[in-house]
C-alpha cells in the first residue's frame, strides 16, 4: 500500500534518538520574531539543537525583547521603536541583520505574510508558524518568492514530524490495517473568554479554523490524500470568527473524513484511522500522540508508546536545519504545495462558514 499524498519519514528520523539533537552541519544562526507562548515553547526546543545559534529576537516592546533574550541567551534583541538608535518595527530590524540565517515567525496569523515576505526579501530562510498565511493568495505569493530567491520556506506544522504520527504512517503504509476507509479526528480546548484575546480577533485571523484545524486535517490528508469535496459547518462568535467548526471531507474512492475543531469545550482530542482490516487510534493529544492503539480483526490489539526530547518540536527544527544545511529550499515531509492546497481548502471552508478577515481584501499580491 502507498500513502496517497504524503512522503513520510525524513531521512534523519528515528522513533526516539538523542542524535536528533546532534549537529548535522554548519550551525545556523536563528532569529525569532515574537516572544509569546508558542515562541517560548519552540525556542526552548531550538536551544537543545547543538547546531542552532540563538542570534536575535524581536518584540513589540523593549521589555519583552530583553526578557526573552535573557531567558534564552540571544546575542541581539530588537523591539518596535528602535534598538541602539535604530527605528522602525523590531521584525524589520531583525530580518535585515546580516548575522541571521533563518527566521522563525511566531506572530499571530495575520502578520505572517508581511514578516515572512520581508525576511525572504532580505535573503533569510523562513520557518513560519501555521497557518502559513490568512489566504491562499498570500501563501501562493510567499511560495513564489521563496522559489524565485532559492530560499528555504516551511510552514511549522510540527505534528507532521513527531514520533507518534510518523509511526502511524508506517502502520498505514504497511497495509496492516488494510485500505483506509474513514478518518475521524478532533482538537480543541476552552479558549479565554476575553474578546480581546488574539484567538478571537478577526484582525489577527482568530478562530478555530486557522489556529487548530490543521491538526485534525493532518490525519485525513496524510492517509487519504487531498479531498475531492469539503463541507463546513460551525458556530460563529459575535465578532464573526468560528468558535467551532466541523469539516466533512469526501474522496473519489468513497472514503470519508470527519474533523472537529473547537474553542469552547474540553474534548477527547483523538484521531482514529479505520481500514478494511483494522484501525489505529491515538492516545494523548492528536497533535503529539503519546501512544497508538492498533487493532486488527476482532481480537488482536496492541499499544505502542513514544517519547521525545523537549516538548516535541525538535524533530521539526531538525528538519529545517538539515534542509538548509543540504541546500534544499523545501522539506519533502512538509512540502509547500501541501501548504498552498491546505490554504485553498481553508478559503473554501471559510466561505461556507461565513468567516472573513481584513487580509481578504488586500490588493498588493
N, C-alpha and C positions, 0 to 999 in steps of 0.2 A: 504493500500500500504506500502511496506517495502523498504527503501532505500537500494540499492543492495550492496554497498561496503563501507559504512560509518557509524560510530557509533553515530554521532550527539552530543547532548549537554553533556559537562562534568557535573558531579553531582552538582558542585557549581554554575553553570551558571544561570544568570538572564539577562533579556534584558538590564537593567541598574540598578545597585545596588552598592552603595558605599561599601557594605560589601565585594566585590571582593578585596578591598584593605586591609581589616582587617586581623589580624593574625589568622592563622588556625592551628598553632602548633609551635614547636620549631623553632626559627629563623634559617635561612640558611645563611651561610657566602659565598658571591659570589666573584669570581674572573673573571674579564673581560679582554679578550685578544684582543687587538687593540683599537685604540682611534679615528677611523674615523667617518663618518657620521652616519652609522647605529648603531655603538656602542654608540654614543652620544644620539641618539634618544631613543634607548631601555633602556639605563641606566637611562635616565630621568624618564621613567615609572617605572623602577625597584625600584627607590628611593621612589616611592609612596606606595609600599607594606610595611605594618607595620612589617612583619616578614622577611624582607630582610636586611641583613647587607652587606654594601659595603666594602668588606675586602681588595681586592687587584686589581690592574690594571697593565697591561704590555703594553709597546710600544716599537717601534724600537729606539726611541730617548728619552733621559733623559728629554728634554723639553716637549715632548708630554706627557710622563707619569706624570710629575709634574703638568702640566696644567690640565689634566683630573682628577687627584687625588684631586687637589684643588677645581675644579668646583663641584665635586660630594661628596667630603668628604671621599674618600677611605683612609683606615688606612695605606696601604702599596702600594708602587709603584715599579715596576721593569722595566728595559729597557735593550736593547741589549748592551752588553759590560760590564754590571755589576751594582750592587747596593750594597753599603756598602762593597765594595771589592769583591763581587761575580762576576764571569764571566759568559759568555755564553748568549744565546738568552733569552730575557726577559720572553717569554712564558714558557720556561723550568723552570726558577726560580719560576714562579707563580704556575705551576702545582705541584711543589714539596713543596709548602708552606703548612705546616700542619694545618694552620688556615683557609684554603679554603675548603669549602664543595662541591661547584658546580661551574663549569667553563662555561662561555658563550664565544663561539668562534665567533668573528666578523671580521675575516680577509678575504681577497679575497679567492675565491673558492679553488684554487689550494693548499692552505695551510691548508685547513680544516682537511684532513685526518691525517697528521702528528701531528698537535696540539691536535686534539681530541683523537688520539691514545695515545699520551704522557699523557694526562690528565687521561684517563681510566687506563693506566698502573700504574699511581700514586694514584689510588683509588678515583678519583674525578668523580662525576656525571657530565654530559655534556649536555648543550643546544648548538647546533651548527647551525649557520645560513644556510639558503638554498643557493644553493643546498648543500645537506649534504656532498657530495664529488664531484669529477670530473667524476668518473666512477662507474658503478655498482659493479665492483670488489672491489674498495675501500670501498664502502658502506657496502658490504657483510662482509668484514674483520672487520670493526668497530662494526657492529651489533653482530657478533660472539664474539668479545672480550667483549663487554658490557654484553652480556648474560652470558658469562663464568665467568666474575668477579662479576655478580649480581649487576651491577651499572645502574643507570638511564641514558638513552640516548634519545634525541629527536631532530628532525630537526625543526628549528624555522620557520615554516610556520604559522605565526601569523594570517593570514587571515582565517584559519580554526576556530578560536575562537571568532572573532568579532561578535557583535550582529546582524548586517545585514545578514551575511552569515548564522549564526545559525538559524535565523528566516526563511530564505529562505528554509532551510532544513525541518523545521517544516511544512511549507506550502506544500512542495513536498510530504512529508511523510503522510500528512493528506489526500492526494488524491484530494485536492481541484482543482488542475489544470489537474487532470487525469494522464494517463500514459505518462511519458516523452518520446518524440519522437526526439527532437533535441535540441542542446545547441550551442549557439554562444557566444564567449567571446573574448575580445581583451584587450591588455595593452601595453603601450609604451610611449615614450617621446623623445624629441630631445636631444640625449646624447652629451657631449662635443666633439667637432671635433678633439681635440688633440689625435693623435695616441698613445701617451704615457700614456693616461688615463687607469686606471685599467680595465674599462669596455670594452676596445678594445684589451687588451693584451692577446695573446694566452697563455703566461706563467702564467697568473692569472685565466685562464678559462673564458676569456672575451666573449662577445656576448650576444644576447638576450635570447637564449635558457636557459642557466643555471641561468641567472640573473632574468628573469621576467616571462618566460613561465609557471612556476609552478602556477601562479595565474589564468590565463585563464583556464589552465588544471584542476585546483581545482574544477571548476563548473561542468565540464563534469565528472570528477572522482567521485564526491560526489553524483551526481544524476543519472548517467548511469552506473557507475562502471568502472572496468578496461577494456579498449577496446580490441577487438579481432584483430584489424588492425590499423596501423598508416601509413599515407603518408605525408612526409615532403618536402616542397619546401622552398626556401628562396634566399636571396641575401647575398653574402659574401663580406667582405672587402678585401682590398689588402693584409692584414695580415692573412686572412683566417678564421676570425670569422664571425658569422652571424649578419648582421646589422638588418635583419628582417627574420622572419620565419612564415610559415603557416602550421598548422597541421590539417589534416583531419582524424578523428577517426571513425572507424566503429564498430558496435556491432552486436552480433548474432541475436538479435530481429529486426534488420533493422534500429535501431536508429543511428543517426549520430551527430557528433560534429565538428564545425569549429572554430579553435582557431588561433588568430593572435597576434604576438608579434613583436615590432619594436623599434628601437633606433634612428630613423631619422625623425619621424613625431609626430605631436600632434593629437592623435586620440580621439575617444569618451570614451574609457576605460570603457566599459559597458559589462554586461553579460545578456543574455536572455535564459530562460529555457521554452521551449514550450511543452505543454502536449495536450492530446486529448480533454480536456475541457477548457483549458485556458493557460495563460502564466504568468510568472513574469519577471520583468526587473529591473536591478539595477539603482539607481540614485547616482552619485558620483563614485569615482574610484572603479574598480572591486575588489580590494583587501581590501577595507574597505567601503562598500556602506553606505551612509548616509540615504538612503531610498530605499524602494521597491515599484514598481508599479505592482499591481496584477490585472489581468483582467480575468474574467470567462465569457464564452459565448461572445456575440457580444456587449453588452451594459454595463455590470457591470464592474466597475473599482474603485479601492481604492488605497490610498498611506499610507504606514507605515514608520514612521521616527524613527531614532535611535540616541542615544548619548552615550558617554562613557567617563570615566576618562582618563586624559592624552592624549596620541597620539593613543591609542587603543591597545598597546602591553601588558597592564596589565592583560588581560584575558589569554594570552599565558603564562605569567610569573606566574600567579596564578596556572595554571595547573601544571607547572613544580614543583612549591613549594608544592602543595597538594600531588602530586605523590610521591615525595621524602619523605615528612613527613609521608606518609602512607606506606612507604617501597616498593612502586611499582617501577619496572625497565623500564616501558614504559607507554605512555599515550594511552588510548583506542581511544581518539579523533585524535591523530597523531601517529598511530602505526608504528613501524619500518618496518613491512612488506610492508606498503604503500611506505615508503621512498625508499626501495630497488626496488620495482616494478616501481616506477617513474624513478629511475636512469636507469633501464633497458630500459624503453621507450625512455629516452633521449639518451642512447647509440645508439639505432636504428635510432632515428631522426638525430643524428649527422652523422651516417654512410650514410644516404640518402642525407644529406646536403653537406657532404664532409668536415666537421669540425673535426680537430684533435688537441690534446693538448699534451704537453710533458708528462703529467701523464699517457697517454695511454700506454706508453712503459715501465712503471715501472715493475720490476720483483721481488719485495720484498713482495708481497701479499700472 
